[in-house]
Amino acid sequence: MKSFKILIAGQWMEASDGAKCANRNPADLNQLNAEFPLATVEDANRAVEAARQAQKAWAELTAPARGEILDTASHMIEARSEELAVLITREEGKTLAESRGEVSRARDIFRYFAGEGWRHAGSVYPASVKDEMLYSKREPLGVVTIITPWNFPIAIPAWKIAPALIYGNTVVFKPAKYGSLVGLALAETLVDAGLPAGVLNCITGAGGQLSRALIENPSVNGISFTGSYPVGTQIYERAIKNLTRVQLEMGGKNPLVIMDDADLKLAVELVVRSGFGLTGQACTATSRVIVHEGIVQEFSRALQEAARLLKVGNGLEGGTQMGPAVTQDQLDTDLEYIQIGQDEGAKLLVGGKRAQEGGYFIQPTVFDQVDISMRIAREEIFGPVISMIHATDLEDAIVKANAITFGLSAGIVTRDMHNAFRFANQVEAGVVKVNEATTGLALQAPFGGFKHSSANTFKEQGPSAIEFYTRTKTVYIGHG
């Protein structure tokens, strides 16, 4: 069994107290993947100091030179794509096809931000007085803490680390405990691509005191976090004491509205893909399906049939369409909410039980007759559990789509473009899809949610990334 190490100041090392954690395949609990260190608060502080020491020299390197390293990293990710995809599936559980797609996304993100080295700069403004030059310039924040979840263990780190580096910041990266192996493999690839010592530091372990040390350290200038709303708000509260810039992307309870003029075959396909794909373990996954009452029976029959036909199993095996939950805790959460739904009076149509033994497998699950007041319609489950809600018309569907505290992704299936635009204009979500799955994002476009899905400050990805990872300096030069 391979043993991974953490990265601090360019050196691969064990945790300062030698503690380790064994990682198991969630689809085959008898399979040990590897061991990784459980870093200490001391390790976290040393990582921040290493990033601080390295930041000035990294920022003084020209942006195109930094971009060349990121471009090299993109090619190295491509060369290791199958190895990385298999590691994702063995550690997190998603199907190999899903893992391959995620690795490709990470490659493309580094390639995109490599080009930013030739683009970002500042602006020149008309001067208000004679013989004056007035311009602004972008400067890096400094040291950035990046804390990522387990569900996209290479893509989410990529879309945070790549912009942080290209804009001249140094990074302390803490992947989720159940994404540690992939996170360390990504760090290894970036080091091999030519990152100088200390520019990227990667420490692994549980949250708690380790994350708190990375958040409250006064040498940290920015924190980018993706995860749950309760954890995100705690980070915000702690970071504000040092006036540290914070970017938060948190939960979702994403609706897909099915209108009575919808292509039902397409509608079912989109619900299955975005509700059961990735085992429902995506912040943009469809968890609420708001169906026009005129087509409920026909749509329900088709969705139940599709759910029953899905092959659940080990993501490394051919034909598997849905992998396991990532951990026993997540499986228990899924099953607990299924029981809550039944206790609340929702009608269980299909699924609702463990799928098989040997791993954390659960059946694709569909509820009908769900009221918007029920917990399964309001709280994030993060599993393959879909709640069907009936709507009388578009306005009713929009009201029900907006009747929760989250606002990340939302979609509608309709042939009427007038209704599509009405929905897009009125739904309270940062991402809106028309006749597309609620999952899946363009890397060159802004991403972020509304309400409790985000800190409502800085968007991620694409050209918006510069807003978080840089600060603006305005310069007045009198030359008369």
C-alpha positions, -999 to +999 in steps of 0.1 A: +000+000+000+015+033-011+020+060+015+015+096+005+032+126+021+023+162+026+041+191+008+056+220+028+083+244+014+090+220-015+097+190+007+075+159+009+072+148+045+052+130+071+030+148+096+050+163+125+036+137+149+037+108+124-001+103+124-016+087+093-050+076+080-058+046+058-080+053+027-105+027+015-124+023-017-161+031-010-172+006-036-150-022-021-144-018+016-118-046+016-096-026-007-071-003+010-060+025-014-032+042+005-022+060+036-019+097+039-006+120+068-029+137+093-012+170+095-010+190+127-016+227+135+022+230+136+023+216+100-004+241+090+015+271+104+048+259+087+029+256+054+016+292+057+050+305+066+066+287+036+039+303+013+046+337+028+084+333+022+079+322-014+053+348-024+074+378-033+097+359-057+067+342-073+049+375-078+080+390-093+082+363-120+064+376-151+029+364-156+037+347-189+064+328-171+040+317-145+016+307-172+042+285-189+044+264-157+006+261-156+006+251-193+032+224-185+010+212-157-020+209-181+000+187-204+012+166-174-023+161-162-033+149-197-003+125-197-014+111-163-052+113-171-060+076-168-039+072-136-057+102-120-091+090-132-087+056-116-074+072-084-105+094-082-128+064-087-110+043-061-110+071-036-143+089-042-164+063-059-178+079-090-178+060-123-146+059-143-164+078-171-172+106-147-137+106-133-122+109-168-144+139-175-133+155-143-096+150-151-102+166-185-119+195-169-088+200-146-065+199-176-085+225-194-087+248-164-049+249-161-047+255-199-072+283-197-055+301-168-021+296-184-033+320-211-043+345-184-006+352-180-008+371-213-040+389-206-044+403-171-030+437-162-051+468-154-067+498-170-058+533-182-083+560-174-088+596-188-070+620-165-091+648-149-062+672-148-035+683-174-003+663-177-013+634-156-014+596-163-041+577-144-041+539-144-049+509-122-030+477-118-038+442-105-016+429-077-018+395-059-035+391-025-005+372-011-010+339+006-043+321-002-057+292+018-077+268-004-101+243+012-119+219-011-146+192-008-143+155-017-170+153-045-148+169-072-113+162-058-093+175-088-117+198-107-125+221-077-089+224-066-079+232-102-104+260-105-091+276-073-054+268-075-049+278-112-061+314-109-044+318-075-011+309-090-014+328-123-021+361-105+010+358-083-004+343-051+011+314-032-011+287-019-018+264+011-041+237-001-061+215+022-082+189+003-111+172+020-101+141+041-118+118+016-101+135-014-066+136+000-050+111-023-062+130-054-052+163-039-017+151-032-014+136-067-024+170-081+002+188-059+028+163-071+020+170-107+023+208-102+056+204-085+068+182-114+057+210-138+082+234-122+065+252-094+092+267-071+094+255-035+068+270-012+046+283-040+022+254-034+019+236-001-005+208+004-015+194+038-040+167+045-062+157+074-096+163+090-110+198+093-115+212+128-083+226+143-063+221+111-087+242+090-090+267+118-052+272+119-053+279+081-082+304+085-071+324+115-034+327+106-027+365+102-003+358+073-032+344+052-046+371+029-074+351+012-095+320+018-114+301-009-138+274+004-163+251-011-184+230+012-214+231+034-232+262+046-226+255+084-189+252+078-187+281+054-204+305+078-180+295+106-151+302+082-165+337+075-170+345+111-134+335+120-118+351+090-134+385+095-113+390+127-082+395+105-103+412+077-092+383+055-108+382+021-132+352+018-148+334-011-174+308-002-194+284-024-218+263-003-248+241-007-276+237-032-311+223-034-315+227-071-349+226-089-356+214-124-390+226-136-408+203-162-435+222-181-464+206-198-450+213-232-416+197-224-400+169-244-406+142-218-378+119-230-354+148-226-368+158-193-363+123-178-328+121-193-319+154-176-333+144-143-315+111-143-282+126-154-282+155-129-300+138-100-285+104-100-252+111-119-222+114-095-245+096-070-262+129-065-231+141-047-228+174-066-237+209-053-255+215-086-273+182-086-311+182-093-328+173-060-362+189-066-382+182-098-411+206-101-436+191-125-466+207-142-496+188-128-509+180-163-481+156-170-473+142-135-484+107-142-467+103-175-435+118-163-435+099-131-439+065-148-410+073-172-387+085-144-394+054-122-386+031-150-354+050-157-344+049-121-350+011-118-329+005-149-298+023-135-269-001-128-254+007-094-219-007-086-182-003-086-172+026-108-143+007-122-165-020-136-179-017-171-215-007-174-218+009-140-239+041-142-239+051-105-213+045-079-215+044-041-219+071-015-185+084-005-186+073+032-207+054+057-217+088+072-230+100+038-248+067+033-264+071+067-274+106+059-291+095+026-310+068+044-320+090+073-335+116+049-354+089+030-370+079+063-377+115+071-394+119+038-417+089+045-424+102+080-434+136+066-459+120+043-441+120+009-448+090-013-418+068-020-421+057-056-388+038-062-356+030-043-350+040-007-327+012+004-291+001+003-284-013-032-259-041-023-233-051+002-195-046+001-196-008-004-217+023+005-243+016-023-278+031-023-306+028-047-317+058-069-347+071-050-377+091-061-404+107-039-437+121-051-463+143-034-436+163-018-447+196-002-423+226-002-425+227+036-410+192+040-374+188+050-366+167+020-376+196-001-356+222+018-324+206+031-294+195+012-292+157+012-262+153-011-273+119-024-294+103-052-328+113-037-352+133-059-384+150-046-412+155-071-433+187-064-465+195-084-471+229-099-502+244-115-484+267-139-451+285-145-457+312-118-465+285-092-433+266-103-412+297-099-426+304-064-419+269-053-384+269-069-376+301-049-391+289-016-359+278+000-327+294+014-304+280-013-299+295-048-272+278-067-284+261-099-319+259-114-333+246-147-364+244-168-375+220-196-399+237-220-404+243-258-417+278-250-389+303-251-411+330-236-415+308-205-378+300-205-368+336-203-395+344-177-380+316-156-344+327-162-353+362-152-373+354-121-356+323-105-333+331-076-302+311-087-267+320-098-268+294-126-298+289-148-302+261-174-328+258-201-333+223-215-300+213-200-290+194-168-285+215-137-250+200-134-221+208-157-204+242-160-185+261-186-150+269-172-148+302-191-180+316-174-187+329-139-199+304-113-215+311-080-248+310-061-273+333-045-287+334-009-271+307+013-253+290-016-226+316-015-211+345+005-225+367-023-191+383-028-168+368-055-177+345-083-154+316-094-140+306-127-135+324-160-127+361-161-144+366-128-116+348-109-094+378-111-117+397-088-110+375-058-074+366-064-061+402-070-064+436-054-066+468-074-041+496-070-048+530-086-018+551-096-017+589-104+014+602-122+018+639-128+043+645-155+039+683-162 
